Amino acid sequence: MLAKLATYSLLGIDALPVAVEVDISPSAMPKTILVGLAEAAVRESTHRIERALVNSGYVRPIDRVVINLSPADLPKEAASFDLPIAVGIIAASGQLESDRLADFAMVGELALDGTLRPVKGALSMALAARDEKRRGLIVPAANAQEAAVVEGIEVIAVASLTEAVGFCTGQLDVSPTPFSWSAAVEQFGAYPIDYSDVKGQEVAKRAVTVAASGGHHLLMIGSPGTGKTLLAQRLATILPPLSPEESLQTTRIYSAVGRLEPGQPLLLRRPFRAPHHTISEAGLVGGGSTPSPGELSLAHQGVLFLDELAEYNRRTLEVLRQPLEEGQVTISRAMGSLTFPAAIMLVAALNPCPCGFRGDPKRACNCSPMQIERYMGKISGPLLDRLDIHIEVPPVPFRELSTATTGTNSATMREQVLAARKRQAERFAGAANSLNGRMAPAQIRRYCKLTSTAEALLKSVMEDLGLSARAHDKILRLARTIADLEGAEDIADHHLSEAINYRVLDRRLGK
């Protein structure tokens, strides 16, 4: 007897449809055969499934059981096929009759006692079920809220194999899992940190506001303990709230790699990722025999913070260059290419020298010019060129640390960022880009109009410092954002002056 069920297999962060076909031949030699390019985790599942069937009270067929996972050329490497295979065996052996098998897809990993364990990628699988116009998806109870985010399908939460079979036969009434966006925002959308926690550093906060307003990448240079990490950690708190579409895109990535917190159905705060400087290339951008997302994609729609930038392997940093320009990562393997989203704001922190105290008014620096040059040389010029803002973060005086005044808070900064981004959205309406930090050269010429005094200032700076064409464009993008924060139509000389002051390394190195 033949049974056919629907399920899904993850490839990267996408869920692809898989048909599970189970055929039982009573007259053939007893044996279980699994075909369809199944990897080790799936091949081993037959023993687990057999014991789960017996321990759940079902009869294990003493016949030849052929299980086919179609399409045969799609790699299948997760334990999420356990539930459909088990239900298929029960149906093919005559222990189950149901019309629901054609309407519902199912996923789930079985324990030996028949209980269901959560799987990775439930959100992507729910999206795929909706796209296939299926009535619903049967998932482990731990994945129900995550899958229920998707509108237009019924998400059926079951805790065991017997519950899944009971629902399929109609003997068990299971209501679709509900989802409330407003309740999720209230529970998971608030940030526990605020810029009011950062004493002093008002100049740095202004630079952070400019960076957030235009989507500019930021480099902070300063001695240890000046607050660079605190400033970076709070950047997400002033960015616009995630839209439902952005939230789905980001949650898909975390769901596919099993990084969603227990009980959290959806990411409603912008991600903040801070990988250690010992991270490998694959850990940063993604990789593996079957590629999976790295830290760059986990920071999608949020902030990637690289502390102690000069301590990272130079080759690891170089792989960032293309993703920063394109907003996505493409990983090629023999099996094909996979593309992961990576629209991030990059924030980096750097000590001014190996000991960290160069320019510190209280502590002496003993680094030689050769050591400083070698230290700074670990970061390539092309990567530095992609960092729009370079600022110095000085030590905070005691009087500012000890004062009861909190300084600028996240709410004030966020209000400025939202107003500037609204102007950009109106300016770039209909265009693929909606941020000043990603303006193409043609857009720079069209939207970065300078007053006569500002144009004279830019010409003088370009000649005096010998700046490159790329630095010229960076300054104009920054000046456009600063003008937007002020609500100005044209870029005036004071907007341009502030933008030039945010290019510390250009002034030092005379690029």
Sequence and secondary structure as in RCSB ss.txt:
>XXXX:A:sequence
MLAKLATYSLLGIDALPVAVEVDISPSAMPKTILVGLAEAAVRESTHRIERALVNSGYVRPIDRVVINLSPADLP
KEAASFDLPIAVGIIAASGQLESDRLADFAMVGELALDGTLRPVKGALSMALAARDEKRRGLIVPAANAQEAAVV
EGIEVIAVASLTEAVGFCTGQLDVSPTPFSWSAAVEQFGAYPIDYSDVKGQEVAKRAVTVAASGGHHLLMIGSPG
TGKTLLAQRLATILPPLSPEESLQTTRIYSAVGRLEPGQPLLLRRPFRAPHHTISEAGLVGGGSTPSPGELSLAH
QGVLFLDELAEYNRRTLEVLRQPLEEGQVTISRAMGSLTFPAAIMLVAALNPCPCGFRGDPKRACNCSPMQIERY
MGKISGPLLDRLDIHIEVPPVPFRELSTATTGTNSATMREQVLAARKRQAERFAGAANSLNGRMAPAQIRRYCKL
TSTAEALLKSVMEDLGLSARAHDKILRLARTIADLEGAEDIADHHLSEAINYRVLDRRLGK
>XXXX:A:secstr
 EEEEEEEEEETTEEEEEEEEEEEETTS SEEEEESSB HHHHTHHHHHHHHHHHTT     SEEEEEEESTTS 
B  GGGHHHHHHHHHHHTTS   SGGGTEEE  EE TTSBEE  TTHHHHHHHHHHTT SEEEEEGGGHHHHHTS
TTSEEEEESBHHHHHHHHHTSS        HHHHHHHH   S  GGGS S HHHHHHHHHHHHHT  EEEE  TT
SSHHHHHHTGGGGS    HHHHHHHHHHHHHTT S TT  S  S  EE   TT  HHHHHEETTTTEE HHHHTT
TSEEEESSGGGS HHHHHTTHHHHHHSEEEEEETTEEEEEE   EEEEEE SSSSS TT SSS     HHHHHHH
HTTS HHHHHT  EEEE     HHHHH S   S HHHHHHHHHHHHHHHHHHTTTSS  SGGG  HHHHHHH  B
 HHHHHHHHHHHHHHT  HHHHHHHHHHHHHHHHHHT SSB HHHHHHHHHTBHHHHHHT 
